[in-house]
Structure formats: C-alpha cells, structure tokens
Amino acid sequence: MFYGVRMPALSADARASVDKLFAVAQALLGHESGNLFGEWCIADVDLALMLNRLALHGDPVPKPLITYAKRQWERAAVQLWVTRSRPTL
C-alpha cells in the first residue's frame, strides 16, 4: 500500500471475504458516531487500512466506507504513521 505495488485481482474466495467485511463494517457503522464501537479505537484504523488497500488497488468499495476510511485517515496520530519515511524496496 505504501510502496505502490499492485496486487492481482481478488479471487472469488477473496471477493466473498471482502463482501463479508463490507457487510459487518456497514452494520457496525450504522450508528452516528463515525467509529466502529462509538468511541474511536485502534480497530477503526485497522479497518480503514483494509478499506484503503482495497480502494487503492481498484477494488470497488461502498461510498460510505470510503468516507469512513478517509475520516479515519485524517486523524493526527494516523497521519504521523502514514507519512513516516519508509525504507525503499
């Protein structure tokens, strides 16, 4: 994700797992807090990472989940981690 490496298209099994991920995420985000469990927790960043990884590889991600992932990515602590310098490949 951080190095721009493209992955192959998802297999049918992987696509089924992604569909389950979307269903669970949307059910957990059905409330108004904007976080998985009401208060922010590290699981929000973990889910945002998964969603961003899918989106960056061109996999379709529901718009509400993209909005959620972008909001999580904007957190100051997350930006400190995302913008860290990384070793080259």
Phi and psi restraints in degrees (range 20) as a CNS / XPLOR table:
assign (resid 1 and name C) (resid 2 and name N)
       (resid 2 and name CA) (resid 2 and name C) 1.0 -84.0 20.0 2
assign (resid 2 and name N) (resid 2 and name CA)
       (resid 2 and name C) (resid 3 and name N) 1.0 -12.3 20.0 2
assign (resid 2 and name C) (resid 3 and name N)
       (resid 3 and name CA) (resid 3 and name C) 1.0 -109.2 20.0 2
assign (resid 3 and name N) (resid 3 and name CA)
       (resid 3 and name C) (resid 4 and name N) 1.0 0.5 20.0 2
assign (resid 3 and name C) (resid 4 and name N)
       (resid 4 and name CA) (resid 4 and name C) 1.0 75.0 20.0 2
assign (resid 4 and name N) (resid 4 and name CA)
       (resid 4 and name C) (resid 5 and name N) 1.0 14.5 20.0 2
assign (resid 4 and name C) (resid 5 and name N)
       (resid 5 and name CA) (resid 5 and name C) 1.0 -72.7 20.0 2
assign (resid 5 and name N) (resid 5 and name CA)
       (resid 5 and name C) (resid 6 and name N) 1.0 128.6 20.0 2
assign (resid 5 and name C) (resid 6 and name N)
       (resid 6 and name CA) (resid 6 and name C) 1.0 -90.3 20.0 2
assign (resid 6 and name N) (resid 6 and name CA)
       (resid 6 and name C) (resid 7 and name N) 1.0 137.5 20.0 2
assign (resid 6 and name C) (resid 7 and name N)
       (resid 7 and name CA) (resid 7 and name C) 1.0 -102.6 20.0 2
assign (resid 7 and name N) (resid 7 and name CA)
       (resid 7 and name C) (resid 8 and name N) 1.0 158.3 20.0 2
assign (resid 7 and name C) (resid 8 and name N)
       (resid 8 and name CA) (resid 8 and name C) 1.0 -66.7 20.0 2
assign (resid 8 and name N) (resid 8 and name CA)
       (resid 8 and name C) (resid 9 and name N) 1.0 164.6 20.0 2
assign (resid 8 and name C) (resid 9 and name N)
       (resid 9 and name CA) (resid 9 and name C) 1.0 -58.6 20.0 2
assign (resid 9 and name N) (resid 9 and name CA)
       (resid 9 and name C) (resid 10 and name N) 1.0 152.3 20.0 2
assign (resid 9 and name C) (resid 10 and name N)
       (resid 10 and name CA) (resid 10 and name C) 1.0 -66.7 20.0 2
assign (resid 10 and name N) (resid 10 and name CA)
       (resid 10 and name C) (resid 11 and name N) 1.0 142.2 20.0 2
assign (resid 10 and name C) (resid 11 and name N)
       (resid 11 and name CA) (resid 11 and name C) 1.0 -73.6 20.0 2
assign (resid 11 and name N) (resid 11 and name CA)
       (resid 11 and name C) (resid 12 and name N) 1.0 170.8 20.0 2
assign (resid 11 and name C) (resid 12 and name N)
       (resid 12 and name CA) (resid 12 and name C) 1.0 -61.5 20.0 2
assign (resid 12 and name N) (resid 12 and name CA)
       (resid 12 and name C) (resid 13 and name N) 1.0 -40.6 20.0 2
assign (resid 12 and name C) (resid 13 and name N)
       (resid 13 and name CA) (resid 13 and name C) 1.0 -65.3 20.0 2
assign (resid 13 and name N) (resid 13 and name CA)
       (resid 13 and name C) (resid 14 and name N) 1.0 -41.9 20.0 2
assign (resid 13 and name C) (resid 14 and name N)
       (resid 14 and name CA) (resid 14 and name C) 1.0 -65.2 20.0 2
assign (resid 14 and name N) (resid 14 and name CA)
       (resid 14 and name C) (resid 15 and name N) 1.0 -40.3 20.0 2
assign (resid 14 and name C) (resid 15 and name N)
       (resid 15 and name CA) (resid 15 and name C) 1.0 -61.9 20.0 2
assign (resid 15 and name N) (resid 15 and name CA)
       (resid 15 and name C) (resid 16 and name N) 1.0 -39.9 20.0 2
assign (resid 15 and name C) (resid 16 and name N)
       (resid 16 and name CA) (resid 16 and name C) 1.0 -63.9 20.0 2
assign (resid 16 and name N) (resid 16 and name CA)
       (resid 16 and name C) (resid 17 and name N) 1.0 -39.0 20.0 2
assign (resid 16 and name C) (resid 17 and name N)
       (resid 17 and name CA) (resid 17 and name C) 1.0 -66.6 20.0 2
assign (resid 17 and name N) (resid 17 and name CA)
       (resid 17 and name C) (resid 18 and name N) 1.0 -39.3 20.0 2
assign (resid 17 and name C) (resid 18 and name N)
       (resid 18 and name CA) (resid 18 and name C) 1.0 -64.3 20.0 2
assign (resid 18 and name N) (resid 18 and name CA)
       (resid 18 and name C) (resid 19 and name N) 1.0 -40.9 20.0 2
assign (resid 18 and name C) (resid 19 and name N)
       (resid 19 and name CA) (resid 19 and name C) 1.0 -61.7 20.0 2
assign (resid 19 and name N) (resid 19 and name CA)
       (resid 19 and name C) (resid 20 and name N) 1.0 -38.4 20.0 2
assign (resid 19 and name C) (resid 20 and name N)
       (resid 20 and name CA) (resid 20 and name C) 1.0 -65.4 20.0 2
assign (resid 20 and name N) (resid 20 and name CA)
       (resid 20 and name C) (resid 21 and name N) 1.0 -42.4 20.0 2
assign (resid 20 and name C) (resid 21 and name N)
       (resid 21 and name CA) (resid 21 and name C) 1.0 -58.0 20.0 2
assign (resid 21 and name N) (resid 21 and name CA)
       (resid 21 and name C) (resid 22 and name N) 1.0 -46.6 20.0 2
assign (resid 21 and name C) (resid 22 and name N)
       (resid 22 and name CA) (resid 22 and name C) 1.0 -61.4 20.0 2
assign (resid 22 and name N) (resid 22 and name CA)
       (resid 22 and name C) (resid 23 and name N) 1.0 -43.7 20.0 2
assign (resid 22 and name C) (resid 23 and name N)
       (resid 23 and name CA) (resid 23 and name C) 1.0 -62.7 20.0 2
assign (resid 23 and name N) (resid 23 and name CA)
       (resid 23 and name C) (resid 24 and name N) 1.0 -45.5 20.0 2
assign (resid 23 and name C) (resid 24 and name N)
       (resid 24 and name CA) (resid 24 and name C) 1.0 -66.7 20.0 2
assign (resid 24 and name N) (resid 24 and name CA)
       (resid 24 and name C) (resid 25 and name N) 1.0 -44.9 20.0 2
assign (resid 24 and name C) (resid 25 and name N)
       (resid 25 and name CA) (resid 25 and name C) 1.0 -61.0 20.0 2
assign (resid 25 and name N) (resid 25 and name CA)
       (resid 25 and name C) (resid 26 and name N) 1.0 -45.0 20.0 2
assign (resid 25 and name C) (resid 26 and name N)
       (resid 26 and name CA) (resid 26 and name C) 1.0 -66.0 20.0 2
assign (resid 26 and name N) (resid 26 and name CA)
       (resid 26 and name C) (resid 27 and name N) 1.0 -34.8 20.0 2
assign (resid 26 and name C) (resid 27 and name N)
       (resid 27 and name CA) (resid 27 and name C) 1.0 -67.1 20.0 2
assign (resid 27 and name N) (resid 27 and name CA)
       (resid 27 and name C) (resid 28 and name N) 1.0 -42.1 20.0 2
assign (resid 27 and name C) (resid 28 and name N)
       (resid 28 and name CA) (resid 28 and name C) 1.0 -71.7 20.0 2
assign (resid 28 and name N) (resid 28 and name CA)
       (resid 28 and name C) (resid 29 and name N) 1.0 -27.0 20.0 2
assign (resid 28 and name C) (resid 29 and name N)
       (resid 29 and name CA) (resid 29 and name C) 1.0 -94.0 20.0 2
assign (resid 29 and name N) (resid 29 and name CA)
       (resid 29 and name C) (resid 30 and name N) 1.0 10.4 20.0 2
assign (resid 29 and name C) (resid 30 and name N)
       (resid 30 and name CA) (resid 30 and name C) 1.0 -67.2 20.0 2
assign (resid 30 and name N) (resid 30 and name CA)
       (resid 30 and name C) (resid 31 and name N) 1.0 -12.4 20.0 2
assign (resid 30 and name C) (resid 31 and name N)
       (resid 31 and name CA) (resid 31 and name C) 1.0 -91.0 20.0 2
assign (resid 31 and name N) (resid 31 and name CA)
       (resid 31 and name C) (resid 32 and name N) 1.0 177.9 20.0 2
assign (resid 31 and name C) (resid 32 and name N)
       (resid 32 and name CA) (resid 32 and name C) 1.0 -89.1 20.0 2
assign (resid 32 and name N) (resid 32 and name CA)
       (resid 32 and name C) (resid 33 and name N) 1.0 -3.0 20.0 2
assign (resid 32 and name C) (resid 33 and name N)
       (resid 33 and name CA) (resid 33 and name C) 1.0 -72.5 20.0 2
assign (resid 33 and name N) (resid 33 and name CA)
       (resid 33 and name C) (resid 34 and name N) 1.0 -26.9 20.0 2
assign (resid 33 and name C) (resid 34 and name N)
       (resid 34 and name CA) (resid 34 and name C) 1.0 84.5 20.0 2
assign (resid 34 and name N) (resid 34 and name CA)
       (resid 34 and name C) (resid 35 and name N) 1.0 3.2 20.0 2
assign (resid 34 and name C) (resid 35 and name N)
       (resid 35 and name CA) (resid 35 and name C) 1.0 -125.3 20.0 2
assign (resid 35 and name N) (resid 35 and name CA)
       (resid 35 and name C) (resid 36 and name N) 1.0 160.1 20.0 2
assign (resid 35 and name C) (resid 36 and name N)
       (resid 36 and name CA) (resid 36 and name C) 1.0 -58.7 20.0 2
assign (resid 36 and name N) (resid 36 and name CA)
       (resid 36 and name C) (resid 37 and name N) 1.0 -44.4 20.0 2
assign (resid 36 and name C) (resid 37 and name N)
       (resid 37 and name CA) (resid 37 and name C) 1.0 -122.7 20.0 2
assign (resid 37 and name N) (resid 37 and name CA)
       (resid 37 and name C) (resid 38 and name N) 1.0 34.6 20.0 2
assign (resid 37 and name C) (resid 38 and name N)
       (resid 38 and name CA) (resid 38 and name C) 1.0 88.6 20.0 2
assign (resid 38 and name N) (resid 38 and name CA)
       (resid 38 and name C) (resid 39 and name N) 1.0 -70.4 20.0 2
assign (resid 38 and name C) (resid 39 and name N)
       (resid 39 and name CA) (resid 39 and name C) 1.0 -88.1 20.0 2
assign (resid 39 and name N) (resid 39 and name CA)
       (resid 39 and name C) (resid 40 and name N) 1.0 148.7 20.0 2
assign (resid 39 and name C) (resid 40 and name N)
       (resid 40 and name CA) (resid 40 and name C) 1.0 -61.6 20.0 2
assign (resid 40 and name N) (resid 40 and name CA)
       (resid 40 and name C) (resid 41 and name N) 1.0 143.0 20.0 2
assign (resid 40 and name C) (resid 41 and name N)
       (resid 41 and name CA) (resid 41 and name C) 1.0 -148.1 20.0 2
assign (resid 41 and name N) (resid 41 and name CA)
       (resid 41 and name C) (resid 42 and name N) 1.0 170.1 20.0 2
assign (resid 41 and name C) (resid 42 and name N)
       (resid 42 and name CA) (resid 42 and name C) 1.0 -61.8 20.0 2
assign (resid 42 and name N) (resid 42 and name CA)
       (resid 42 and name C) (resid 43 and name N) 1.0 -24.2 20.0 2
assign (resid 42 and name C) (resid 43 and name N)
       (resid 43 and name CA) (resid 43 and name C) 1.0 -62.1 20.0 2
assign (resid 43 and name N) (resid 43 and name CA)
       (resid 43 and name C) (resid 44 and name N) 1.0 -29.2 20.0 2
assign (resid 43 and name C) (resid 44 and name N)
       (resid 44 and name CA) (resid 44 and name C) 1.0 -63.0 20.0 2
assign (resid 44 and name N) (resid 44 and name CA)
       (resid 44 and name C) (resid 45 and name N) 1.0 -41.2 20.0 2
assign (resid 44 and name C) (resid 45 and name N)
       (resid 45 and name CA) (resid 45 and name C) 1.0 -69.2 20.0 2
assign (resid 45 and name N) (resid 45 and name CA)
       (resid 45 and name C) (resid 46 and name N) 1.0 -39.4 20.0 2
assign (resid 45 and name C) (resid 46 and name N)
       (resid 46 and name CA) (resid 46 and name C) 1.0 -60.8 20.0 2
assign (resid 46 and name N) (resid 46 and name CA)
       (resid 46 and name C) (resid 47 and name N) 1.0 -46.4 20.0 2
assign (resid 46 and name C) (resid 47 and name N)
       (resid 47 and name CA) (resid 47 and name C) 1.0 -65.0 20.0 2
assign (resid 47 and name N) (resid 47 and name CA)
       (resid 47 and name C) (resid 48 and name N) 1.0 -42.2 20.0 2
assign (resid 47 and name C) (resid 48 and name N)
       (resid 48 and name CA) (resid 48 and name C) 1.0 -60.1 20.0 2
assign (resid 48 and name N) (resid 48 and name CA)
       (resid 48 and name C) (resid 49 and name N) 1.0 -39.2 20.0 2
assign (resid 48 and name C) (resid 49 and name N)
       (resid 49 and name CA) (resid 49 and name C) 1.0 -61.7 20.0 2
assign (resid 49 and name N) (resid 49 and name CA)
       (resid 49 and name C) (resid 50 and name N) 1.0 -45.6 20.0 2
assign (resid 49 and name C) (resid 50 and name N)
       (resid 50 and name CA) (resid 50 and name C) 1.0 -61.2 20.0 2
assign (resid 50 and name N) (resid 50 and name CA)
       (resid 50 and name C) (resid 51 and name N) 1.0 -44.8 20.0 2
assign (resid 50 and name C) (resid 51 and name N)
       (resid 51 and name CA) (resid 51 and name C) 1.0 -66.6 20.0 2
assign (resid 51 and name N) (resid 51 and name CA)
       (resid 51 and name C) (resid 52 and name N) 1.0 -43.1 20.0 2
assign (resid 51 and name C) (resid 52 and name N)
       (resid 52 and name CA) (resid 52 and name C) 1.0 -64.2 20.0 2
assign (resid 52 and name N) (resid 52 and name CA)
       (resid 52 and name C) (resid 53 and name N) 1.0 -38.9 20.0 2
assign (resid 52 and name C) (resid 53 and name N)
       (resid 53 and name CA) (resid 53 and name C) 1.0 -60.6 20.0 2
assign (resid 53 and name N) (resid 53 and name CA)
       (resid 53 and name C) (resid 54 and name N) 1.0 -43.9 20.0 2
assign (resid 53 and name C) (resid 54 and name N)
       (resid 54 and name CA) (resid 54 and name C) 1.0 -63.2 20.0 2
assign (resid 54 and name N) (resid 54 and name CA)
       (resid 54 and name C) (resid 55 and name N) 1.0 -48.6 20.0 2
assign (resid 54 and name C) (resid 55 and name N)
       (resid 55 and name CA) (resid 55 and name C) 1.0 -62.5 20.0 2
assign (resid 55 and name N) (resid 55 and name CA)
       (resid 55 and name C) (resid 56 and name N) 1.0 -42.0 20.0 2
assign (resid 55 and name C) (resid 56 and name N)
       (resid 56 and name CA) (resid 56 and name C) 1.0 -66.6 20.0 2
assign (resid 56 and name N) (resid 56 and name CA)
       (resid 56 and name C) (resid 57 and name N) 1.0 -21.8 20.0 2
assign (resid 56 and name C) (resid 57 and name N)
       (resid 57 and name CA) (resid 57 and name C) 1.0 -93.8 20.0 2
assign (resid 57 and name N) (resid 57 and name CA)
       (resid 57 and name C) (resid 58 and name N) 1.0 6.8 20.0 2
assign (resid 57 and name C) (resid 58 and name N)
       (resid 58 and name CA) (resid 58 and name C) 1.0 86.3 20.0 2
assign (resid 58 and name N) (resid 58 and name CA)
       (resid 58 and name C) (resid 59 and name N) 1.0 7.0 20.0 2
assign (resid 58 and name C) (resid 59 and name N)
       (resid 59 and name CA) (resid 59 and name C) 1.0 -77.1 20.0 2
assign (resid 59 and name N) (resid 59 and name CA)
       (resid 59 and name C) (resid 60 and name N) 1.0 141.8 20.0 2
assign (resid 59 and name C) (resid 60 and name N)
       (resid 60 and name CA) (resid 60 and name C) 1.0 -68.7 20.0 2
assign (resid 60 and name N) (resid 60 and name CA)
       (resid 60 and name C) (resid 61 and name N) 1.0 132.0 20.0 2
assign (resid 60 and name C) (resid 61 and name N)
       (resid 61 and name CA) (resid 61 and name C) 1.0 -128.4 20.0 2
assign (resid 61 and name N) (resid 61 and name CA)
       (resid 61 and name C) (resid 62 and name N) 1.0 131.0 20.0 2
assign (resid 61 and name C) (resid 62 and name N)
       (resid 62 and name CA) (resid 62 and name C) 1.0 -54.8 20.0 2
assign (resid 62 and name N) (resid 62 and name CA)
       (resid 62 and name C) (resid 63 and name N) 1.0 139.6 20.0 2
assign (resid 62 and name C) (resid 63 and name N)
       (resid 63 and name CA) (resid 63 and name C) 1.0 -53.2 20.0 2
assign (resid 63 and name N) (resid 63 and name CA)
       (resid 63 and name C) (resid 64 and name N) 1.0 -43.4 20.0 2
assign (resid 63 and name C) (resid 64 and name N)
       (resid 64 and name CA) (resid 64 and name C) 1.0 -61.1 20.0 2
assign (resid 64 and name N) (resid 64 and name CA)
       (resid 64 and name C) (resid 65 and name N) 1.0 -31.8 20.0 2
assign (resid 64 and name C) (resid 65 and name N)
       (resid 65 and name CA) (resid 65 and name C) 1.0 -75.6 20.0 2
assign (resid 65 and name N) (resid 65 and name CA)
       (resid 65 and name C) (resid 66 and name N) 1.0 -33.1 20.0 2
assign (resid 65 and name C) (resid 66 and name N)
       (resid 66 and name CA) (resid 66 and name C) 1.0 -64.6 20.0 2
assign (resid 66 and name N) (resid 66 and name CA)
       (resid 66 and name C) (resid 67 and name N) 1.0 -43.9 20.0 2
assign (resid 66 and name C) (resid 67 and name N)
       (resid 67 and name CA) (resid 67 and name C) 1.0 -60.3 20.0 2
assign (resid 67 and name N) (resid 67 and name CA)
       (resid 67 and name C) (resid 68 and name N) 1.0 -44.9 20.0 2
assign (resid 67 and name C) (resid 68 and name N)
       (resid 68 and name CA) (resid 68 and name C) 1.0 -59.8 20.0 2
assign (resid 68 and name N) (resid 68 and name CA)
       (resid 68 and name C) (resid 69 and name N) 1.0 -48.5 20.0 2
assign (resid 68 and name C) (resid 69 and name N)
       (resid 69 and name CA) (resid 69 and name C) 1.0 -62.4 20.0 2
assign (resid 69 and name N) (resid 69 and name CA)
       (resid 69 and name C) (resid 70 and name N) 1.0 -41.3 20.0 2
assign (resid 69 and name C) (resid 70 and name N)
       (resid 70 and name CA) (resid 70 and name C) 1.0 -63.2 20.0 2
assign (resid 70 and name N) (resid 70 and name CA)
       (resid 70 and name C) (resid 71 and name N) 1.0 -41.2 20.0 2
assign (resid 70 and name C) (resid 71 and name N)
       (resid 71 and name CA) (resid 71 and name C) 1.0 -63.6 20.0 2
assign (resid 71 and name N) (resid 71 and name CA)
       (resid 71 and name C) (resid 72 and name N) 1.0 -41.5 20.0 2
assign (resid 71 and name C) (resid 72 and name N)
       (resid 72 and name CA) (resid 72 and name C) 1.0 -64.9 20.0 2
assign (resid 72 and name N) (resid 72 and name CA)
       (resid 72 and name C) (resid 73 and name N) 1.0 -39.1 20.0 2
assign (resid 72 and name C) (resid 73 and name N)
       (resid 73 and name CA) (resid 73 and name C) 1.0 -66.0 20.0 2
assign (resid 73 and name N) (resid 73 and name CA)
       (resid 73 and name C) (resid 74 and name N) 1.0 -24.1 20.0 2
assign (resid 73 and name C) (resid 74 and name N)
       (resid 74 and name CA) (resid 74 and name C) 1.0 -78.5 20.0 2
assign (resid 74 and name N) (resid 74 and name CA)
       (resid 74 and name C) (resid 75 and name N) 1.0 -13.0 20.0 2
assign (resid 74 and name C) (resid 75 and name N)
       (resid 75 and name CA) (resid 75 and name C) 1.0 -58.1 20.0 2
assign (resid 75 and name N) (resid 75 and name CA)
       (resid 75 and name C) (resid 76 and name N) 1.0 139.7 20.0 2
assign (resid 75 and name C) (resid 76 and name N)
       (resid 76 and name CA) (resid 76 and name C) 1.0 -57.2 20.0 2
assign (resid 76 and name N) (resid 76 and name CA)
       (resid 76 and name C) (resid 77 and name N) 1.0 -44.5 20.0 2
assign (resid 76 and name C) (resid 77 and name N)
       (resid 77 and name CA) (resid 77 and name C) 1.0 -65.1 20.0 2
assign (resid 77 and name N) (resid 77 and name CA)
       (resid 77 and name C) (resid 78 and name N) 1.0 -36.8 20.0 2
assign (resid 77 and name C) (resid 78 and name N)
       (resid 78 and name CA) (resid 78 and name C) 1.0 -68.6 20.0 2
assign (resid 78 and name N) (resid 78 and name CA)
       (resid 78 and name C) (resid 79 and name N) 1.0 -41.8 20.0 2
assign (resid 78 and name C) (resid 79 and name N)
       (resid 79 and name CA) (resid 79 and name C) 1.0 -61.9 20.0 2
assign (resid 79 and name N) (resid 79 and name CA)
       (resid 79 and name C) (resid 80 and name N) 1.0 -36.0 20.0 2
assign (resid 79 and name C) (resid 80 and name N)
       (resid 80 and name CA) (resid 80 and name C) 1.0 -59.9 20.0 2
assign (resid 80 and name N) (resid 80 and name CA)
       (resid 80 and name C) (resid 81 and name N) 1.0 -39.4 20.0 2
assign (resid 80 and name C) (resid 81 and name N)
       (resid 81 and name CA) (resid 81 and name C) 1.0 -74.9 20.0 2
assign (resid 81 and name N) (resid 81 and name CA)
       (resid 81 and name C) (resid 82 and name N) 1.0 -44.6 20.0 2
assign (resid 81 and name C) (resid 82 and name N)
       (resid 82 and name CA) (resid 82 and name C) 1.0 -64.4 20.0 2
assign (resid 82 and name N) (resid 82 and name CA)
       (resid 82 and name C) (resid 83 and name N) 1.0 -38.1 20.0 2
assign (resid 82 and name C) (resid 83 and name N)
       (resid 83 and name CA) (resid 83 and name C) 1.0 -91.4 20.0 2
assign (resid 83 and name N) (resid 83 and name CA)
       (resid 83 and name C) (resid 84 and name N) 1.0 6.4 20.0 2
assign (resid 83 and name C) (resid 84 and name N)
       (resid 84 and name CA) (resid 84 and name C) 1.0 -59.2 20.0 2
assign (resid 84 and name N) (resid 84 and name CA)
       (resid 84 and name C) (resid 85 and name N) 1.0 147.5 20.0 2
assign (resid 84 and name C) (resid 85 and name N)
       (resid 85 and name CA) (resid 85 and name C) 1.0 -73.5 20.0 2
assign (resid 85 and name N) (resid 85 and name CA)
       (resid 85 and name C) (resid 86 and name N) 1.0 141.8 20.0 2
assign (resid 85 and name C) (resid 86 and name N)
       (resid 86 and name CA) (resid 86 and name C) 1.0 -123.8 20.0 2
assign (resid 86 and name N) (resid 86 and name CA)
       (resid 86 and name C) (resid 87 and name N) 1.0 150.3 20.0 2
assign (resid 86 and name C) (resid 87 and name N)
       (resid 87 and name CA) (resid 87 and name C) 1.0 -63.8 20.0 2
assign (resid 87 and name N) (resid 87 and name CA)
       (resid 87 and name C) (resid 88 and name N) 1.0 149.9 20.0 2
assign (resid 87 and name C) (resid 88 and name N)
       (resid 88 and name CA) (resid 88 and name C) 1.0 -76.9 20.0 2
assign (resid 88 and name N) (resid 88 and name CA)
       (resid 88 and name C) (resid 89 and name N) 1.0 154.1 20.0 2
